Amino acid sequence: MLPLLSGWDVLTLLKSEVATRHIPVIVTATPADRHQAQSIGADGLLSPPTTLKAVQQVLDRTVQPSTPMPVESSALKLTVLHLHTVAIPDASAPPTEPIAEINLQTLFYPYNCPVLEVDDLEQAELLARVWKPNVILLDGWIPEPLAFLKQLSQSPFLAALPLVTLTPEVTQAANQINGLSVFPCLDPFSPQKTMLSGRTPVPALLQVLQVAAGMNWMPHILVVDLALLSSSDRLPESTLPSTPAPSPRNHQWSSWLQAFGQYTHTAGFRNSIARSWGEIEQVVQGHTVDLVLICVRHPLAPTAHLEGIKSLLRVRNKPPVLVWYQSALPSLAHPEPLDLLLEAIATNTLSASTSMQELLEEIYKTFALPG
């Protein structure tokens, strides 16, 4: 019953934003809507008629003590305004496969790319004013694309945004209107060579959206050095080259971290150093890193690290984990508890003889990038 935006739209927006996604949301809907509510991110469901007892039960199940949320860089966040027209094509119209049939919110979530879904220009202008997206994705069948895009160009909020088009007809019409910045993507879901998080090939559409918004996506590597790891719960700080002031004992290692940060940044990766296990678990669960590099220097780490690795092992849908031993690899005949856990969590292990070039090649291999 909300004007312009439905309750599902509001729920999608709340769960797309870092500032609000951790706040529990309870939806009042029928049992038939349970799957939709859960797929968008609802934390609880109430079915009418609602009783005070039912409200108390769902609150007890849903509301937990609040925890600090990881800080994400807004500069690397790509927000897409997906304008999907819902006009029904006539029989003579060419067949199309609208992108709205694919859950873009789920597809782009690992890449810190929230999608705002709208059905018409009035909704699009409202969301552009409030949420300030980076790019418009135009989808669906448009009977008169030139007239539609002229109307879009009359909104200063929409006309200022780059426009990604999916059909030759809409692309041609958009190019006829002065002031529109048009980026065609006629094969949106063709797999690309790039693979982030070791899971799914990045579709061409995401790369075009990034180019249109002036963003170059850089996979994020989280470096976990067990010897430098703190027991505090500080949140991530800056990028890898900005390491804490080293002690004399760690000076050589800190110099290597500096070199690693510069080397991988030049190769197209973003880096940060983990400060605590609480922070590591938060960013891994939040899908804000694409690879974890655990560096192990003996003597073995204290028991606190065993518990930290166990908690990380329990996280589902983890990014790839590389374990790099800075001394001799552990003996398989007499493994230590730490080594057993690292073996269980590792996507691959690297020895102390691994060179910087070999490490980079292994990272490329893990991301399925051309080396």
N, C-alpha and C positions, 0 to 999 in steps of 0.2 A: 504493500500500500504506500510505499515511499514515492515521492515525485522523482521522475527521471531515472534514478538508480534503484534497482531492486535490493532486497536484503542480501541476495547472493553477491551482487556487485560490491556492496559495502564490506561483506566478509572477505572477498577477494582482495580488496584494497588494504584492509587491516592486516591480513596475513602476508601481504607483499612488502610491507614496510618494516625495516629493521626496528624502528622505534616502537612498533605496536605488535609485531608478530608473536611476541612472547606472552601477550595478555590473553587469558582464556576467553573464548567467545562461546556463549550458549545460544543455540538456535531453537526457536519455536517452529516446528514443522511437523508434517505427518510422517509416520514410519516409512512411507514410500520414498521420502526425500532423504532418508538417512545416508544412503551411499553418496549422494551429491554433496551433502553437508560435510561428510568426512573427507571426500576427495578435495574439497576447497580448503579444509583446515579447521572445521568447527571442532571445539573441544568437548562439547556436550550437546544433547538434543532433548528437548521437551516436546511431548506430543499433547495437543489439547484434547479434552479439557485438562487444565493444569491444576494440581493441588499443591498446597503449601508443603506437604510431605515430599512430593516429587521434586519440588524446587530445592528443598534442603538436601535431598539425596544427590541430585546432580551437582550441587555446589560442593558437597563433601568430596565427590569423586574428581571434581575439576580443579578447584582452587588449591594451589600448592604455594608454599613459601616462595617468594620471588627470589630469583638469582640474577647476578649481573650478566648482561648480554655482551657478547664480543663487539668490539668497535670495528665497523667496516668503513672503508674509504668511499665516500660518496662520489669521488672523482672517477672511480672505476665502475660505478653502478650505471647500467643502461636500463632505462625505463621506457617501455614500448606502449604506445597508445594504439591498440588494435581496433580499427574501425571496420567492422564487418557489416555490410549492408544486407538487409534481410528481404529485399524485393524478390518476388518469385519470377524467374525468367519465363518468357513465352516459349512455345514449342519450337520456334525457329532459331532460338538462341543457341550458340555452341555450348556443348556440355562442359561443365567446370567441376572441379573438386575443391570446394571451399576449404581454406586453411582452418576455419573455425571448427571443423570436425576433429581436429587434432588439438589436444590439450597443450597449448603453448606454455601455460603457466608451469606445468609439470616438466615439459621439455627443456625450458630455459632456466628452471630453478637452480640447477647446479652451477650456473654461470652468473649468479647474482643479477638476474635480468627479469624483474617483475613485469607482467603484462596486464595492462588495463583494458578490459573488454567493453566496447560500446557498440551500439547498433545504429546510431544516427548522428548527424552533425551537432544537434543540440546537446546530446550527452557528451560528445567529443569536446566541444568548447568548454563545458562545465569542468570536465576532468583536466583539460589542459590548463585552465586557470588555477585549479587547486593543487594538482600533483606535479605540474611542470615536467612532462615527459620529454625525452630526448629526440624521439622520432615517431612518425605515424606509419603504421602498416595498414595499407588499404586492401581490403579483401571482399569477396562476394560479387554478385552479379549486379551491375549498374546499367539500367536501361539507357540513360543519357549521360555518359560519363563527363562530357564537356560541361554541361549545365551543372552537374553535381560538383565538379571541381571548381567551377567559377564561384559557386556558393561557398565552398570551403575557403577559397582565397579571400573572401570578404571578411573572414574572422582573423583579426591580427594575431590571436593566440595560435591558431592552426596554421595559417599561412607562413608563419615564421619557422615552422618545424620542417625538417627534411621529410620527404614522402617516399616510402618504398612501395612500389607497384608490382603486381604479379601477373598481369596480362598485357599483351601488346596494345590492345584497344585503350586501356586505361593509361598506359604509359604514353601513347601518342597524344591523347587528350590533355594529359598533365603538361606535356612539353609545349602545348600551344598557349599556356597561360603564363604570362609574365610574372616573375617573382617566386614561382614554385621551384623548389630544389628537388629534383626527381632522381631516384635510384631504382632502376628496374631489377627485379629478381625473378626470372621466368622459370627457374627450376629450383624452387625453394628448399626441397628436402634431399637434393643429391648429396651423397656423403662426400666430405672433404678429407684431405690428408690429415688435417689437424684433429687430434683427439685429446680432450681434456678429461681429467679425473679418471682416465683409464677405463671409461665405461662406454660412452656413446660417441660416434663421430659427430663433430660439429656440423650441422646442416649449413648449406650455402646461405640460407636465409639469415642466420645469426651473423655470419660474417658481413653480409651486405648491410644489415642493421647497424653493426659496429662502424663500418666505413661511413655510412650515412650520418651517423651521430658524431663522427670525428674521433672515434675511440679505437685504439689498437689493443685487442685483448691480449693480456700477458698471463699465462698460467702461473699460479701462486705455489711456491715451494716453501714449506715450513721446516726449518732446520731445528732439530732437537738434539742438543749436545748434552748428554747425561752428566758430564763433569761440570757444566756451567748451570745446570737447571736448578732453579730456586724452588723452595717449598712454599713460597708466597703465591697469591692468586692475582698477581698483576696482569692487566690486560695487554694485548699486543702493542708494541711500540715501534713505529716507523718501519724502515726497511733494513735489510741485513747490513749494509755498510755502516749504519749508525749503531754499532755495538756498544755495550757498557764499557767503561774505562777498565782495561785489563790489568790484572795483577802481573808482576814479573813472571810468575810461574806459568801464566796462560798467555804471555805475550806472543809467543810463536804461533799458538793456535788461533789467537785473535787476528793475527796478520793473515793467516790462511782464510779465516772467515771473511775478512775484507776482500781478499782476492777472489774468493768464491762468489761473493755478492756481485762484484764488478763483472766477473767472467760470465756468470749466468744472466745478468741483466743485459749484457751485450748480445747474448744468444736469444733474447726475447722472453726471459722469465722474470717474475717478480718474487722477491724473497723476504722472509722475516724470520727472526729468531724466537723460539719459544722460551717463555720465562718460567712457567710452572705447569704442572700436570693438569690443574684445573683449567687453565687457559687452553691447553692442547685439546682437552676433551670438548670444550665449548666450540672452538673453531672447527673441529672435525665434525661434530654433530651438526653444526650450522652450515656445512658444505661451503666454507669460505676458503678452503685450501684445496689444491689439486694433487699435491704429492707431499708426503712426509719423509724427510731424510733424517734418520736417527744415527747419530755418531757415537760410537762406543769406544772409550779409552779405559784400559784396565789400570789399577785394580778395579774390581767390579763395583758397580753402583750400590748404594745402600738400599735397604729394604723398601724405603719409600718409593723408589723407582719401580720395584717389582709390582707394587700395588697400582702405580700409575699405568704401567704397560698392561696389566690385567684389565683395568677399566677401559683402556683404548681397544683392547682385544674384543670387548663386549659390544662396542659400537657397531651398528649395522651400516652397510653401504659406505664403508671407509674408502678414502682415496688410496692409491697405491702407496706402499711403505717400502723404502729402501733402507737397509741397515748396513752401515759402513763401519767396519772394525778397524780402529786405528792402531791395533797391535795384532799379534798373531791370531788367526781365527781359532775359536774354541775347539777343543778336542771333542770329537763326536763320541769317543769312548767314555769320557768322563765329563759330560756337560754340566755346567752350573745352572741353577734355577733361572737366572737372568737370560742365559743363552737359550734355554728351552723356550722361554716366552718370546724372545726375539725371533727365534726360528719359526714360531707359530704365527707371528704377526707379519713377517717379512714377505713382500712380493719377490724380493731378490736380496742377496747379500753381496757386499763388496769387501775386498781385502785391503790391507794397509798399503799394498803396492799399487793400488788404483791411482792412475794419474788424473789430472784435471780434465784432460781431453776424454779419457775413458769414462770418467764420471759423467761428463756431459753427454756422451754417446749413450750411456745407460739411461739417463733421464729422457733423451729423445726416444729411445726404444720403449720406455715405460709409457710415454705419452703417444706412442705410435706416430711420432713426427719423423720426417725425413732427416737423416743425420748429415 
